[in-house]
Amino acid sequence: MIKQEIHALLHEGTVIPAYPLALTADRQFDERGQRALTRYYIDAGVGGIAVGVHTTQFEIRDPEFNLFEKVLTLAVDEIDNYMKDDRPFIKIAGICGELEQATYEATFAKNLGYDLGLLSFRGLNHLSEEELIHHTKEIAKIIPVFGFYLQPAVGGRELSFDFWKKFADIPNVHAIKIAPFDRYRTLDVVRAVCHSEQRDDIALYTGNDDNIITDLITNYEIPVNGKIIKKHIVGGLLGHWAAWTKKAVEQFEEIKTTRKENGSMDKFNVLSHQVTDANSAFFDVRNRFKGCIAGINEILARQGILQGNWCLLEKEKLSPGQSEEIVRVYREYPHLHDDDFVKNNLETWLN
């Protein structure tokens, strides 16, 4: 159910930004900005995008906004029309809600040409782990599944090692985004996948925006029935990578090259804490992530890709002091931003 070239890229590892939502000042959908955003990611060299996920704002599904179908359709249309070569590009659709809603979203995305569904359990805390496994099996019958361990601070829940072992055993699960923002829970998923017979068919991706580089340079050696199973996190699907994306691609490619050449990862230790510090400003860590989506939008607005940092809900906005934190990380880590790249291409993307 997954194209060979998509499977190969997924397992090789790549940069996948979580797709923001472009809005006007009156919080109406900004199609021009959304298309510019898509072009930005393509030209930055990412390997795919994830649409309809937390960074896109889960509220796009609410009847008062009714944007889920429109945003997913525009993204596919722009990818198909703007791609300048035939390199593989992974299209991932966020899928959430009760089984009826998730089934509809999976079917809609599959019919549009999305390669995988990023399956979120947000809002399903009333279901047992066994019920979540059944939920996943039903969606996996429709579309290849990209699992998602969402951190509790933004609507996720803790899930056991046994859950992830059963999850990894489900046919048509091809990847897992590990995003509990917790080293113990991250290790649970890695261990569970290594204990699965499908371990070689499941790609691990970081969603831990607080530990991006550390996740990408860590090698895991997990004892399983007297053997050592080696596994590493091959790429990332991240909200943090929705901004300063060109530099993120360059960082990732250097890490991937170093791994292939069996080089030392020590040189990435300083970069690791710098990226985490930048993320603390983007994601409004001081205020328990309240301004995380607005923070990403703010970066893109300062660069001119978006008109502003507005979100669908008025309460979703920058927190007091967050703008100053963004200014600080801009000043302290000028090598992390891609302002020059954006400036040189912005007119093309907007027109």
C-alpha positions as CSV (number, residue, x, y, z in Angstrom):
1,M,0.0,0.0,0.0
2,I,3.0,2.3,0.0
3,K,5.1,3.2,-3.1
4,Q,8.6,1.8,-3.3
5,E,10.3,5.1,-3.6
6,I,8.4,6.6,-0.7
7,H,9.2,3.6,1.5
8,A,12.9,3.9,0.6
9,L,13.0,7.6,1.4
10,L,11.1,7.1,4.6
11,H,13.6,4.5,5.8
12,E,16.6,6.4,4.6
13,G,15.5,9.3,6.7
14,T,14.5,12.8,5.8
15,V,13.2,16.2,7.0
16,I,9.5,16.5,7.3
17,P,8.1,19.8,8.6
18,A,4.7,19.9,10.3
19,Y,2.6,22.2,8.1
20,P,1.4,25.5,9.6
21,L,-1.8,27.3,8.6
22,A,-1.7,30.6,6.7
23,L,-4.3,33.1,7.8
24,T,-5.2,36.7,7.2
25,A,-5.6,39.4,9.9
26,D,-9.3,38.5,10.2
27,R,-8.5,34.8,10.6
28,Q,-9.6,33.8,7.2
29,F,-7.7,31.2,5.1
30,D,-4.9,32.8,3.2
31,E,-4.5,30.6,0.1
32,R,-1.6,32.7,-1.3
33,G,0.4,32.4,1.9
34,Q,-0.4,28.6,2.1
35,R,1.0,28.1,-1.4
36,A,4.1,30.2,-0.6
37,L,4.7,28.1,2.5
38,T,4.5,24.9,0.5
39,R,6.9,26.3,-2.1
40,Y,9.3,27.3,0.7
41,Y,9.5,23.8,2.0
42,I,10.0,22.2,-1.5
43,D,12.8,24.6,-2.3
44,A,14.4,24.2,1.1
45,G,14.9,20.5,0.2
46,V,12.6,18.7,2.6
47,G,11.6,15.2,1.9
48,G,7.9,15.6,2.7
49,I,5.3,17.5,4.7
50,A,2.7,16.6,7.3
51,V,-0.6,18.3,6.8
52,G,-3.6,18.6,9.2
53,V,-1.4,18.0,12.2
54,H,-1.0,19.9,15.5
55,T,1.0,22.7,13.8
56,T,-1.8,23.1,11.2
57,Q,-4.2,23.5,14.1
58,F,-6.5,20.7,15.0
59,E,-9.4,23.2,14.8
60,I,-9.4,23.1,11.0
61,R,-11.8,20.2,11.5
62,D,-14.3,22.3,13.5
63,P,-17.5,23.1,11.5
64,E,-17.1,26.8,12.1
65,F,-13.8,26.8,10.2
66,N,-14.3,23.7,7.9
67,L,-10.8,23.8,6.5
68,F,-9.6,20.2,6.7
69,E,-10.4,19.2,3.2
70,K,-9.4,22.6,1.7
71,V,-5.9,22.6,3.3
72,L,-5.2,19.0,2.4
73,T,-6.3,19.5,-1.1
74,L,-4.3,22.7,-1.6
75,A,-1.1,21.1,-0.3
76,V,-1.3,18.1,-2.7
77,D,-2.2,20.5,-5.6
78,E,0.8,22.8,-4.9
79,I,3.2,19.9,-4.5
80,D,2.1,18.4,-7.8
81,N,2.3,21.7,-9.7
82,Y,5.4,23.2,-8.1
83,M,7.8,20.3,-7.9
84,K,10.6,20.9,-10.4
85,D,11.9,17.3,-10.5
86,D,10.7,13.8,-10.0
87,R,12.4,13.2,-6.6
88,P,10.2,11.3,-4.1
89,F,8.2,13.6,-1.7
90,I,6.3,12.1,1.2
91,K,2.8,13.4,1.7
92,I,1.5,12.8,5.2
93,A,-2.0,13.6,6.4
94,G,-2.9,14.1,10.0
95,I,-5.7,11.8,11.2
96,C,-7.5,12.1,14.5
97,G,-10.8,11.8,16.3
98,E,-13.1,8.9,17.1
99,L,-13.1,6.0,14.6
100,E,-15.9,7.4,12.4
101,Q,-14.0,10.7,12.0
102,A,-10.6,9.0,11.6
103,T,-12.0,6.6,9.0
104,Y,-13.4,9.6,7.0
105,E,-10.1,11.5,7.2
106,A,-8.0,8.5,6.3
107,T,-10.2,7.7,3.3
108,F,-10.2,11.3,2.1
109,A,-6.4,11.6,2.4
110,K,-5.9,8.3,0.7
111,N,-8.1,9.3,-2.2
112,L,-6.2,12.6,-2.5
113,G,-2.9,10.8,-2.9
114,Y,-1.4,11.1,0.6
115,D,1.1,8.4,1.2
116,L,0.7,7.9,5.0
117,G,-1.6,8.9,7.8
118,L,-0.1,10.4,10.9
119,L,-2.5,8.9,13.5
120,S,-3.0,11.0,16.6
121,F,-4.8,9.8,19.7
122,R,-5.5,13.3,20.9
123,G,-9.0,13.4,22.4
124,L,-9.2,9.6,22.8
125,N,-8.0,9.4,26.5
126,H,-11.3,7.6,27.3
127,L,-10.2,4.6,25.3
128,S,-8.1,1.8,26.7
129,E,-4.8,0.8,25.1
130,E,-6.5,-2.3,23.6
131,E,-9.2,0.0,22.1
132,L,-6.5,2.2,20.7
133,I,-4.8,-0.8,19.1
134,H,-8.2,-1.8,17.5
135,H,-8.6,1.9,16.3
136,T,-5.2,1.7,14.7
137,K,-5.8,-1.6,13.0
138,E,-9.0,-0.2,11.4
139,I,-7.2,2.9,10.0
140,A,-4.3,0.7,8.8
141,K,-6.8,-1.1,6.6
142,I,-7.3,2.2,4.7
143,I,-4.0,4.0,4.6
144,P,-0.4,3.2,5.7
145,V,0.1,4.4,9.2
146,F,2.7,6.7,10.7
147,G,2.3,6.3,14.5
148,F,2.4,9.4,16.8
149,Y,3.4,9.5,20.5
150,L,2.1,13.0,21.3
151,Q,3.3,14.7,24.5
152,P,0.8,15.1,27.3
153,A,1.3,18.9,27.5
154,V,-0.5,19.4,24.1
155,G,-3.2,16.7,24.4
156,G,-1.3,13.4,24.4
157,R,-1.1,10.6,27.0
158,E,1.4,8.2,28.3
159,L,1.4,4.8,26.6
160,S,3.1,1.7,27.8
161,F,5.9,-0.4,26.3
162,D,3.3,-3.2,25.8
163,F,1.1,-0.8,23.8
164,W,3.9,0.2,21.5
165,K,5.0,-3.4,21.0
166,K,1.4,-4.3,19.9
167,F,1.3,-1.2,17.8
168,A,4.6,-2.1,16.0
169,D,3.1,-5.6,15.2
170,I,0.2,-4.1,13.3
171,P,0.5,-4.7,9.5
172,N,0.7,-1.5,7.5
173,V,2.4,0.5,10.2
174,H,5.5,2.0,8.5
175,A,6.9,4.6,10.9
176,I,6.5,6.1,14.4
177,K,6.9,9.8,15.3
178,I,8.3,9.7,18.9
179,A,7.2,12.9,20.6
180,P,6.6,12.4,24.3
181,F,9.3,15.0,25.2
182,D,10.5,12.4,27.7
183,R,13.6,10.3,27.4
184,Y,12.1,7.3,29.3
185,R,9.0,7.2,27.1
186,T,11.2,7.7,24.0
187,L,13.2,4.6,25.0
188,D,9.9,2.7,25.5
189,V,9.1,3.1,21.8
190,V,12.6,2.3,20.6
191,R,12.7,-0.9,22.7
192,A,9.1,-1.9,21.7
193,V,9.9,-1.6,18.0
194,C,13.2,-3.6,18.4
195,H,11.1,-6.4,20.1
196,S,8.7,-6.5,17.2
197,E,9.1,-8.9,14.3
198,Q,8.4,-5.9,12.0
199,R,11.4,-3.9,13.4
200,D,13.1,-3.6,10.0
201,D,9.9,-2.3,8.4
202,I,9.3,0.5,10.8
203,A,11.2,3.8,10.5
204,L,11.7,5.9,13.7
205,Y,11.3,9.6,13.5
206,T,11.9,12.2,16.2
207,G,9.1,14.5,17.2
208,N,10.9,15.5,20.4
209,D,11.5,19.2,19.5
210,D,13.4,19.6,22.8
211,N,16.0,17.0,21.7
212,I,16.1,17.0,17.9
213,I,19.8,16.7,17.3
214,T,20.4,14.3,20.3
215,D,17.7,12.0,18.9
216,L,19.3,12.1,15.4
217,I,22.8,11.3,16.6
218,T,22.0,8.5,19.1
219,N,22.6,4.9,18.3
220,Y,20.4,2.3,20.2
221,E,21.6,-1.2,20.9
222,I,18.7,-3.1,22.4
223,P,19.0,-6.7,23.8
224,V,16.3,-8.9,22.4
225,N,16.3,-12.7,23.1
226,G,20.0,-12.9,23.5
227,K,20.8,-10.7,20.4
228,I,21.6,-7.0,20.1
229,I,19.2,-5.1,17.8
230,K,20.7,-1.9,16.5
231,K,18.3,0.9,15.6
232,H,18.5,4.7,15.2
233,I,16.1,7.5,14.6
234,V,16.4,8.2,10.9
235,G,14.7,11.5,10.5
236,G,12.3,14.0,12.0
237,L,8.7,15.1,11.6
238,L,8.7,18.3,13.6
239,G,6.9,21.6,14.2
240,H,10.2,23.2,14.9
241,W,11.3,22.3,11.3
242,A,8.4,24.4,10.0
243,A,10.6,27.5,10.3
244,W,14.3,28.0,9.6
245,T,13.8,25.0,7.4
246,K,16.6,25.4,4.9
247,K,19.1,25.3,7.8
248,A,17.4,22.3,9.3
249,V,17.8,20.4,6.0
250,E,21.5,21.3,5.9
251,Q,22.0,20.2,9.5
252,F,20.2,17.0,8.9
253,E,22.2,16.2,5.7
254,E,25.4,16.7,7.6
255,I,24.3,14.4,10.3
256,K,23.3,11.7,7.8
257,T,26.5,12.0,5.9
258,T,28.5,11.7,9.1
259,R,26.6,8.6,10.1
260,K,27.2,7.0,6.7
261,E,30.9,7.7,6.9
262,N,31.0,6.3,10.5
263,G,32.3,9.7,11.6
264,S,32.2,11.1,15.1
265,M,28.9,12.7,16.2
266,D,30.7,14.8,18.9
267,K,30.8,17.8,16.7
268,F,27.0,18.1,16.9
269,N,26.9,18.4,20.7
270,V,27.0,22.2,20.7
271,L,24.5,22.4,17.8
272,S,22.2,20.2,19.9
273,H,21.8,22.6,22.8
274,Q,21.6,25.6,20.5
275,V,18.7,24.1,18.5
276,T,16.9,23.2,21.8
277,D,17.4,26.8,23.1
278,A,15.9,28.1,19.8
279,N,13.0,25.7,20.2
280,S,12.4,27.0,23.7
281,A,11.5,30.4,22.2
282,F,9.6,29.0,19.3
283,F,7.5,26.7,21.4
284,D,7.0,29.0,24.4
285,V,8.4,26.5,26.9
286,R,8.3,29.1,29.8
287,N,4.5,29.1,29.5
288,R,4.0,25.3,29.0
289,F,3.8,25.6,25.2
290,K,0.8,27.9,25.1
291,G,2.3,29.9,22.3
292,C,3.9,27.1,20.4
293,I,1.9,27.4,17.2
294,A,1.9,31.2,17.2
295,G,5.6,31.1,17.8
296,I,6.3,29.2,14.6
297,N,3.9,31.5,12.7
298,E,5.7,34.5,14.1
299,I,9.1,33.4,12.6
300,L,7.4,32.8,9.2
301,A,5.7,36.2,9.5
302,R,8.9,38.0,10.3
303,Q,10.4,36.5,7.1
304,G,7.4,37.6,5.1
305,I,6.0,34.1,4.2
306,L,2.9,34.5,6.3
307,Q,1.0,37.8,6.9
308,G,1.0,37.4,10.7
309,N,1.2,34.9,13.5
310,W,-2.6,34.6,13.9
311,C,-4.3,31.3,14.8
312,L,-7.9,30.2,14.3
313,L,-8.6,30.7,18.0
314,E,-8.0,34.1,19.5
315,K,-6.6,32.6,22.6
316,E,-3.8,31.0,20.6
317,K,-1.2,33.7,20.5
318,L,2.2,34.7,21.6
319,S,2.7,34.7,25.4
320,P,4.1,37.7,27.3
321,G,7.9,37.7,26.8
322,Q,7.9,35.2,23.9
323,S,8.6,37.8,21.2
324,E,11.6,38.9,23.2
325,E,12.8,35.3,23.5
326,I,12.5,34.9,19.7
327,V,14.6,38.1,19.2
328,R,17.2,36.6,21.7
329,V,17.7,33.3,19.8
330,Y,17.8,35.2,16.5
331,R,20.6,37.3,17.9
332,E,22.5,34.5,19.7
333,Y,22.3,31.9,16.9
334,P,22.4,33.7,13.5
335,H,23.8,30.5,11.9
336,L,20.5,28.7,12.6
337,H,18.1,31.0,10.6
338,D,17.6,31.0,6.9
339,D,16.5,34.6,6.4
340,D,18.8,35.2,3.4
341,F,17.4,32.1,1.6
342,V,13.9,33.3,2.2
343,K,14.6,36.8,1.1
344,N,16.1,35.6,-2.2
345,N,13.1,33.4,-3.1
346,L,10.1,35.1,-1.4
347,E,8.9,37.0,-4.5
348,T,8.8,33.7,-6.4
349,W,6.9,31.9,-3.7
350,L,4.3,34.6,-3.3
351,N,3.7,35.0,-7.0
